[in-house]
Amino acid sequence: MLLVDSKDRQGEAKIGSGGPLARFFRLIRFSHTVFALPFALGALVVAANGRPSLRTLLLVVTCMVFARTAAMLFNRLIDWSLDQRNPRTASRHLLVSKSAAIILFTISSAAFLFTAATINRLTFMLAPIALAVVFFYSLTKRFTSATHFFLGLALAVAPVGAWIAQTGGIDLAPLVLGLGVICWVAGFDLIYATQDYDFDRREGIRSLVVKLGIAHSLRVAQFLHLAMFAALIVFGITAQLGLIYYGGMPLVAAALFYEHRNASKLDLAGINRAFFQSNAFVSAVFLVAVCVDRWV
């Protein structure tokens, strides 16, 4: 079997519970797809003036799933030994064997390249670059403290790529949205990284949290989320969105405020809860606001 059977290992029953597919989804944090996918779909809807074809929609979603899966597996493989030393991530390697991760990584990467090649000429040409960008993030913690921004860049590829898939070209609007995604992701990754402050400092892992300290990092995260909010406003202007879109922005601001209020308490459970709930809500509100604005 490719998947590790860990049911007999002490304290690992929960990790090994569920079928192979369930454990694989936990390994790659499949539920976190809700963060980047709505921004890609929102860009697609705007680029198609509210009516993307079913073919393009399915191809964009397929590319997103394969690219994210490949990127997460690459991250797990690169950090295999490091994750085992980190109490927060020590159980990850129990979800799937390393040989399985390599095989699935190869399949996902090839599937992404093939799917992107079927969309249009520009997506075919840019697909290897996009894949390199999302892989590169996993290496950055070894030489720069700006790793959080590289994670943001990896996710920002999604809305820009979706726009190119629809139009065959690039414009200012998706670049503004991509910049907003970079700021958003870097901000919430700074918050999330506060959980690993002691471990990262001990292991010599580079991050702004280690460099600046927790308090200063949280303030930087606040600034980044303000910049993200401004970028969403500018995106609405450059994409010529209407009042319905802007009506969703106070909800985005409220979700970001909730996230930072919980982060300031430095409570592990609160950070995890706010991390998922707030960011999933932000991306969902963005998508709904764009769709309703374009469809009404």
N, C-alpha and C positions, 0 to 999 in steps of 0.2 A: 504493500500500500504506500502511496505517496504521502498521505496525510499521517501524522504521528498519532498513535493511540496512547493517550496520556491518562486514561481512566484509573490506572493502578498507581499513579504517582501521588504521593501524599500532598494534600492541599491543592490539587490541580483538577479536581473533578469538574469544577465550573468551566475551566479553560477548555477542557476536552469535551464538554457537553455539546450536543447537537451533531448534525451530520457534517460531512466534509465541506459542503457548500457553505453552511453556516459558519464554520470555523474559518474558512477562507475569507468570507465577508468581514469577519471580525479582524482578521489580520490586516486587511487593506482599509479598514475603517470605511466600509462602503456607505454607511449612513452619512458620512461627511460629504458625499457627492452633492448633497443639497446646498452646499456652500457656493460652489462655482457654477454648477449647471444652470441655475436661474439667470445668472448674468450672461451666459452664452445664449440661452434661449431668448432673453430680452433683446440682446443685440441682433439676433436673427429676426425677431419680429419687427424691430424698427427698420432693419435693412430691407425687409420684404414688404414694408408698409402695411404690416399686420397680417399678411397672407403668404407665409412661406409654403412651398410645396411640401407634400407629405414625404417625398423622396429626400429632399434636402434636410428636412427636420429629422428624419430617421438616421441619415448619414452623420449629421452633426452630433446627435446623441450617442451614436455608436462610437464615433471618434473620441468623444469625451470619456466614455466608459473605458475604452481600451487604453487611452493615453494615461488616465488617472491610475488605472490598475497597474500598468507598466511602471509608472513613476513610484507608486507605493511599494511595489515589489523590489524595485531597484534600491529604494531607501532601506527596506528591511534587510536586503542582502549586504549592502555596504555597511550597515550598522549592526550586523548580526551579533558580533561579540560584544559590542558596546551596549546594546540593548539588554543583554543578559546581566550586565553589571549594574544597570540602573533599576532600583527597586520598582519604579513606576512601569517599566517596560519589560521586566525580567521574564514574564510569561509569554511574550510574543512568539518566541521560537518554538513553543510547545504546540502552537496552532497548526503548523505546517512544517514539513521537513525542508531542509535547505535545497535538496535536489528538486523537490516539487516547486519551490519558489523560482528556481532557475528556469525550469521548463515553462511555467506559467508566465514568467517575465518575457521569455522569448516569443511565446505565442501572442501575448498581448501587444508587444512592440510591432511584430510583423503584421498583425491584424489592423493596428492603427495606420501603419504606412499604406497598406493595401486600400483601406477604406478611404483615407484622405486622397489617394490617387484617383479614386473614382468620382470625386466631386467636381473639380475643375483643374485647369492647368496650374494655377497659382498655388492651390492647396497641395497639389502633387509636389511642386518645387519646394514649398516651405515645410512640408511634413517632417523631414529629417531634422531641420533646424528646431522646430517646435519640440520634437522629442528630446533633442540635446539640451534644450533649455530646461525642461521639466526634470531631466536627470541631473543636471548640473547642481541644482539646489542641494542635493544630498551630500555633495562634496564640500560645499562652501563653509560648513562649520569647522572645517579643519584649517582654514587659512584666513577667514575674515569674520568680524563681529556683525557684519551686515547680512548675515544669513537669512534673517527675517524678510528682508526686501527681495531676496532671490526667490523665496517661497512665494511672495506676492507676485513676482514676475512670472513664475510657473503657472499660477492660476489666472493671471491676466492674459495669457495666451488664448484662453477659452473664448472670451467675447470677441477678441480681434479675429480669431480663426473662424468663428461663426459668421461674422460680417463678410469675410472673404469668401466663405462657402456660398453665401447668397449672392453677392455682387460680383465676385471675381476680381475685386480690387480693394483698396483701402481708402479710408476717409478720416477726417478729424474726429468725428463722434466716437468711433470705437477706440481710438487712441486715448481720448479723454476718459472713457469708461475704464479702459485698461489701467490707466494711472490711478483711478479711484480704487480699483480692485487691489492694486499693489499696496496702497496706503491702508486699506481696510484689512487685508491679510497680515501685513507687517504689524499692524496695531494689535490684532487679536492674538497673533503668534507671540508677541512680546508678553502679553498677559499670560498666555499658556506656559511660556518658558519660565515664568517665576516659580513654577512647581519644581523645576530641575536646577534651581540656583546652586544649591550645595553640591549636587552631583557634578554639574558642569564645571564648577570651579575646581573641584577635586580632580577631575579627569582632564582638565586643561581644554575643555570644549569652548570654542569661541561663540559668544553671543553678546548682544548689547546688555542683557540682564547681568551677565558677569562683569562686563566692563563698566556699566553705569550704576549698578546696584538696583534693587527692586523698586524703591521709591521713585528714583529718576526714570526708570524704564516705564513705569505706569504713567508718568506725566508725558513721556514721549508718545506712548500709545494713545493718550487722549488727543494730543496734537495731530497724530496721524488720522485718527477717526474724524476729527474736524476737517482735515484736508479731504478725506474720502467723501464726506457729506457735501463739501463745496464742489467736488468733482461730479457728483451726481446732479447737482443743480446745473453745472456747465454742460453736462451731457444732455440734459433736457433742452437746453438752449440750442446746442449745435445739432441735435437730432430733431428739432422743431416739435417737441412734445407739448401737450397742452396742460390745462389746469388740473385734469384728473391725475396726471403723473405727479405734479407738484403737491397735490393733496395727500399723496402717500408719504411724502418726505417727513412730516412730523412724526409718523409712526417709526420711521427709520431712526430718527433722532432719539425717540423714546427708548428704543431697543438698545441703542449704543449707550445711552445714559444708564440703563439697567445693568448692562454688562460691566461698566466701569464702577458702578456703585458696589457690585458684588466683588469685583477685583480688589477694591480698596480695603476690603475686610481681610484679605489674605487667607481666606478660608478655602481649603482644597475642594471640598464638595461644592461650595458656592461658585468657585471658578469654573469647574467642570460643567455645572448646570448652566451657568450664564454663557459659557463658551458655546455650547451647542444650541441652546434655546435662542439666545439673542442673535447669533449669526445666521442661523437657519431662518429666523423671522425676518431679518434684514433682507436677505436674498429673495425670500418669498414675496415680501411686500414690493420690492423692486420689480419683480416679474409681473405680478398682478397689476401694478400701476401702469407699467408699459403696455401690457396687453389690453387692458380696459381703455386706456387712452387711445390706442390705435384702432380698436374695434368699435368704439362708440362714435 
